Amino acid sequence: MAVANWMSWEGGVDLGAATRPGLAQPNLLLHVGRMVHTPVGSAPSGMLLWQPDPAAPPALVGFVSTSERVGRWFGPNVFAGTPFERAPYLKAAIDVTIEERYVAAKVRIGEHVFSSRLDGLKALERVDRAPGPMTPFWQQGLEAVATRATFTVDGQQQAIVLPPVGISGGAPAVFSPAGLYSR
């Protein structure tokens, strides 16, 4: 099978959660990699969706990266055909911390800081997922499921609920030391 678009990463911290129980879709996504590689370059990158009021439009949504070229590449290439296809590029500073018992990510966009911490990491497992409605690409990699997660905005901890299944079809909070999307 020929591959038209791909991205790989190392040091991935992925959180997909809701701000209250019973929501049909997560209204918080913070997916970042300490380093993300694409056909147009490499940079710390990811995506962020923050919709504190599920009935209102998102307060912030976009592809975050230290590189504008890499950040603008994701939507029309890897996420084509999803609601994220036209999401904007947001210049960001991205810090990923990897420790034995937890991982954390901090994304700074202008004056705002979005942080997640994933604790209680289970054993690392290999994943191989077929494309789905929100993830129209093959996903392969390594993941350690987190049993607890926290999320803060500008230093204020937010109430979050982890759904049973994340947007990619796997767990909603994972550390992914290495992985690949391809389509």
C-alpha positions as a LaTeX table, in Angstrom:
\begin{tabular}{lrrr}
\hline
Residue & $x$ (\AA) & $y$ (\AA) & $z$ (\AA) \\
\hline
Met1 & 0.00 & 0.00 & 0.00 \\
Ala2 & 1.43 & 3.38 & $-1.00$ \\
Val3 & 1.62 & 5.97 & 1.77 \\
Ala4 & 0.76 & 9.55 & 0.81 \\
Asn5 & 1.09 & 11.26 & 4.19 \\
Trp6 & 2.70 & 10.31 & 7.47 \\
Met7 & 3.95 & 11.68 & 10.75 \\
Ser8 & 5.95 & 10.05 & 13.51 \\
Trp9 & 6.81 & 11.16 & 17.02 \\
Glu10 & 8.79 & 10.47 & 20.11 \\
Gly11 & 7.77 & 11.44 & 23.60 \\
Gly12 & 4.00 & 11.64 & 23.03 \\
Val13 & 1.64 & 12.74 & 25.82 \\
Asp14 & $-2.01$ & 12.27 & 24.84 \\
Leu15 & $-5.08$ & 13.30 & 26.80 \\
Gly16 & $-8.68$ & 13.26 & 25.55 \\
Ala17 & $-11.20$ & 14.09 & 28.28 \\
Ala18 & $-14.51$ & 15.73 & 29.09 \\
Thr19 & $-15.26$ & 18.50 & 31.57 \\
Arg20 & $-18.31$ & 16.62 & 32.82 \\
Pro21 & $-19.74$ & 13.09 & 32.61 \\
Gly22 & $-22.03$ & 12.09 & 29.76 \\
Leu23 & $-20.62$ & 14.22 & 26.94 \\
Ala24 & $-20.78$ & 12.50 & 23.54 \\
Gln25 & $-17.33$ & 13.79 & 22.55 \\
Pro26 & $-14.28$ & 14.96 & 24.50 \\
Asn27 & $-14.14$ & 18.73 & 24.86 \\
Leu28 & $-10.48$ & 18.65 & 25.83 \\
Leu29 & $-7.72$ & 17.23 & 23.64 \\
Leu30 & $-4.06$ & 17.80 & 24.38 \\
His31 & $-1.88$ & 15.61 & 22.16 \\
Val32 & 1.77 & 16.60 & 21.84 \\
Gly33 & 5.09 & 15.03 & 20.99 \\
Arg34 & 8.46 & 16.10 & 22.28 \\
Met35 & 9.56 & 15.77 & 18.64 \\
Val36 & 7.28 & 15.16 & 15.65 \\
His37 & 8.60 & 14.28 & 12.20 \\
Thr38 & 6.70 & 15.00 & 8.96 \\
Pro39 & 7.60 & 15.13 & 5.26 \\
Val40 & 8.02 & 18.94 & 5.65 \\
Gly41 & 10.22 & 18.95 & 8.74 \\
Ser42 & 10.50 & 18.12 & 12.42 \\
Ala43 & 9.52 & 20.10 & 15.52 \\
Pro44 & 7.82 & 19.74 & 18.90 \\
Ser45 & 4.16 & 19.67 & 17.82 \\
Gly46 & 0.65 & 18.42 & 18.43 \\
Met47 & $-2.94$ & 19.52 & 18.71 \\
Leu48 & $-5.06$ & 21.25 & 21.32 \\
Leu49 & $-8.83$ & 21.54 & 21.73 \\
Trp50 & $-10.16$ & 23.40 & 24.77 \\
Gln51 & $-13.92$ & 23.85 & 24.97 \\
Pro52 & $-14.70$ & 24.60 & 28.62 \\
Asp53 & $-18.40$ & 25.12 & 27.83 \\
Pro54 & $-19.53$ & 22.08 & 25.80 \\
Ala55 & $-22.51$ & 24.07 & 24.45 \\
Ala56 & $-20.29$ & 26.87 & 23.10 \\
Pro57 & $-17.65$ & 26.88 & 20.36 \\
Pro58 & $-14.15$ & 25.90 & 21.48 \\
Ala59 & $-12.20$ & 28.60 & 23.31 \\
Leu60 & $-9.10$ & 27.31 & 21.52 \\
Val61 & $-8.49$ & 24.72 & 18.83 \\
Gly62 & $-5.56$ & 24.17 & 16.52 \\
Phe63 & $-2.35$ & 22.44 & 15.66 \\
Val64 & 0.41 & 23.59 & 17.98 \\
Ser65 & 4.04 & 23.62 & 16.94 \\
Thr66 & 7.28 & 25.50 & 17.26 \\
Ser67 & 7.41 & 25.39 & 13.43 \\
Glu68 & 4.76 & 27.14 & 11.33 \\
Arg69 & 5.51 & 24.93 & 8.33 \\
Val70 & 5.03 & 21.73 & 10.32 \\
Gly71 & 1.99 & 23.10 & 12.21 \\
Arg72 & 0.17 & 24.08 & 9.02 \\
Trp73 & 0.89 & 20.69 & 7.40 \\
Phe74 & $-1.15$ & 18.49 & 9.79 \\
Gly75 & $-4.75$ & 19.50 & 8.98 \\
Pro76 & $-4.87$ & 19.16 & 5.20 \\
Asn77 & $-2.61$ & 16.12 & 5.13 \\
Val78 & $-2.99$ & 13.75 & 8.09 \\
Phe79 & $-6.38$ & 15.02 & 9.37 \\
Ala80 & $-8.08$ & 15.58 & 5.99 \\
Gly81 & $-11.75$ & 14.60 & 6.14 \\
Thr82 & $-12.14$ & 15.29 & 9.87 \\
Pro83 & $-13.39$ & 18.36 & 11.76 \\
Phe84 & $-9.68$ & 19.18 & 12.36 \\
Glu85 & $-8.84$ & 19.48 & 8.66 \\
Arg86 & $-9.16$ & 23.28 & 8.71 \\
Ala87 & $-7.93$ & 23.86 & 12.27 \\
Pro88 & $-5.43$ & 26.72 & 12.40 \\
Tyr89 & $-1.77$ & 26.68 & 13.28 \\
Leu90 & $-0.98$ & 28.07 & 16.74 \\
Lys91 & 2.61 & 29.02 & 17.51 \\
Ala92 & 3.48 & 27.33 & 20.78 \\
Ala93 & 6.28 & 26.40 & 23.10 \\
Ile94 & 5.98 & 22.73 & 24.04 \\
Asp95 & 7.68 & 21.02 & 26.98 \\
Val96 & 7.37 & 17.29 & 27.63 \\
Thr97 & 8.56 & 15.68 & 30.86 \\
Ile98 & 9.08 & 11.92 & 30.98 \\
Glu99 & 9.69 & 10.29 & 34.35 \\
Glu100 & 9.47 & 6.69 & 35.49 \\
Arg101 & 6.02 & 7.06 & 37.11 \\
Tyr102 & 4.45 & 9.95 & 35.17 \\
Val103 & 4.60 & 12.08 & 32.05 \\
Ala104 & 3.59 & 15.70 & 31.65 \\
Ala105 & 3.11 & 18.19 & 28.85 \\
Lys106 & 3.04 & 21.97 & 28.92 \\
Val107 & 1.91 & 24.05 & 25.93 \\
Arg108 & 2.40 & 27.82 & 25.99 \\
Ile109 & 0.40 & 29.84 & 23.47 \\
Gly110 & 0.87 & 33.57 & 23.96 \\
Glu111 & 0.09 & 34.31 & 27.60 \\
His112 & $-1.82$ & 31.06 & 28.14 \\
Val113 & $-0.41$ & 27.79 & 29.52 \\
Phe114 & $-2.15$ & 24.43 & 29.13 \\
Ser115 & $-0.69$ & 21.54 & 31.13 \\
Ser116 & $-1.46$ & 17.88 & 31.55 \\
Arg117 & 0.02 & 15.24 & 33.80 \\
Leu118 & $-0.57$ & 11.51 & 33.39 \\
Asp119 & 0.07 & 9.26 & 36.39 \\
Gly120 & $-0.25$ & 5.56 & 37.20 \\
Leu121 & 1.27 & 4.43 & 33.92 \\
Lys122 & 0.61 & 0.78 & 33.10 \\
Ala123 & 2.98 & $-1.49$ & 31.18 \\
Leu124 & 4.03 & $-0.36$ & 27.72 \\
Glu125 & 2.16 & $-2.11$ & 24.88 \\
Arg126 & 2.37 & $-2.15$ & 21.09 \\
Val127 & $-0.66$ & $-0.75$ & 19.25 \\
Asp128 & $-1.77$ & $-1.16$ & 15.64 \\
Arg129 & $-5.07$ & 0.62 & 14.93 \\
Ala130 & $-7.01$ & 0.83 & 11.69 \\
Pro131 & $-8.45$ & 4.17 & 10.51 \\
Gly132 & $-11.61$ & 5.45 & 12.18 \\
Pro133 & $-14.02$ & 8.39 & 11.72 \\
Met134 & $-11.91$ & 10.91 & 13.69 \\
Thr135 & $-8.59$ & 9.25 & 12.89 \\
Pro136 & $-8.52$ & 8.52 & 9.13 \\
Phe137 & $-5.03$ & 7.03 & 9.29 \\
Trp138 & $-3.27$ & 3.89 & 10.40 \\
Gln139 & $-1.77$ & 4.26 & 13.86 \\
Gln140 & 1.14 & 2.18 & 15.09 \\
Gly141 & 3.28 & 2.69 & 18.13 \\
Leu142 & 3.92 & 2.08 & 21.78 \\
Glu143 & 1.55 & 3.18 & 24.55 \\
Ala144 & 1.42 & 3.07 & 28.32 \\
Val145 & $-2.11$ & 3.75 & 29.59 \\
Ala146 & $-2.42$ & 6.26 & 32.43 \\
Thr147 & $-4.86$ & 5.52 & 35.24 \\
Arg148 & $-5.04$ & 9.17 & 36.38 \\
Ala149 & $-4.81$ & 12.51 & 34.58 \\
Thr150 & $-4.92$ & 16.17 & 35.50 \\
Phe151 & $-5.30$ & 19.25 & 33.31 \\
Thr152 & $-4.66$ & 22.90 & 34.14 \\
Val153 & $-5.26$ & 26.13 & 32.26 \\
Asp154 & $-3.15$ & 29.09 & 33.36 \\
Gly155 & $-2.36$ & 27.30 & 36.61 \\
Gln156 & $-6.00$ & 26.53 & 37.46 \\
Gln157 & $-6.79$ & 22.82 & 37.72 \\
Gln158 & $-9.82$ & 21.83 & 35.65 \\
Ala159 & $-12.31$ & 19.08 & 36.53 \\
Ile160 & $-12.02$ & 16.33 & 33.91 \\
Val161 & $-13.54$ & 12.92 & 33.28 \\
Leu162 & $-11.73$ & 10.23 & 31.30 \\
Pro163 & $-14.12$ & 8.45 & 28.92 \\
Pro164 & $-13.85$ & 4.66 & 28.56 \\
Val165 & $-12.36$ & 5.00 & 25.04 \\
Gly166 & $-10.30$ & 7.82 & 23.56 \\
Ile167 & $-10.82$ & 9.56 & 20.23 \\
Ser168 & $-8.31$ & 7.23 & 18.50 \\
Gly169 & $-10.07$ & 4.08 & 19.70 \\
Gly170 & $-7.52$ & 3.42 & 22.45 \\
Ala171 & $-7.32$ & 4.71 & 26.00 \\
Pro172 & $-8.08$ & 8.41 & 26.61 \\
Ala173 & $-4.81$ & 9.14 & 28.46 \\
Val174 & $-1.56$ & 7.57 & 27.30 \\
Phe175 & 2.17 & 8.05 & 27.15 \\
Ser176 & 3.40 & 7.12 & 23.68 \\
Pro177 & 7.21 & 7.03 & 23.58 \\
Ala178 & 7.16 & 6.38 & 19.81 \\
Gly179 & 4.53 & 6.13 & 17.11 \\
Leu180 & 3.46 & 6.66 & 13.52 \\
Tyr181 & 0.34 & 7.83 & 11.67 \\
Ser182 & 0.14 & 7.00 & 7.98 \\
Arg183 & $-2.46$ & 7.27 & 5.24 \\
\hline
\end{tabular}
